Structures are given as structure tokens and as C-alpha cells.
């Protein structure tokens, strides 16, 4: 039985983001530094297992990459670890194209 990853569009994500929804950015460091959704958690796909502790359980987490491919794979992994994950359709590129705010720089520690 193939587990279908739930997805969410940019408009819905924008609404949830203003309500404090958690965004997990699974792109690589240089991509994140170049521009990410404000407040997005940094959890690069290549090292996702070592970032699991930072990703909460029991709430929806919205996984985003650049275009929507990597986020689907990561959302599936997070679902398997007992998290409630949604993949953001269109990714950061679509967020940027829709005119939503972008924050530059390294992850907040």
C-alpha cells in the first residue's frame, strides 16, 4: 500500500505561516542561505536523519524545497517517523514568485 504524501499549495501555506505554522526547508545550506521562508527550520535532505530532533511531532509540519520534488520525499520520511508532514507544491520558487517574504542568511541557532 503506497502512502500518498499530502500536499499543500502556496496560498494555504501563506495562511498557515501567518498563523505560526511550522515550515521545514529541506534544501541544502547554500540554497537556504540564499533565501528561505522567514522562520523556516533548516533540515537539509542529505542529512535529514540528524535533524529529526528539531522537527516536532503532533503538529503539521510543512516541508518545502525549491520546486516540490525533494519535499515530497522528505515528507514521506517524516511521516514514517510518526510526524504529520505536508509537501509544499511549487516549493520556495513558487513562494518567491507569489511575492511572499524571503529571509536571507544562515539558520538561527
TAJOUR-V722141 format. One line per field, one symbol per residue. phi: phi as a letter, one per 40 degrees, with the letter a starting at -180 (. if undefined). A space follows every 10 residues. Layout:
phi = ???
This chain:
phi = .cccccbacc cccdcccccg ccbbcbccdc ccccibcdgc ccacdcbdcc bdccbcbgbc bbcbbcbhcc ccccdcccdc cgcbbbcccg gcdcccccgc cbbbhcdcb
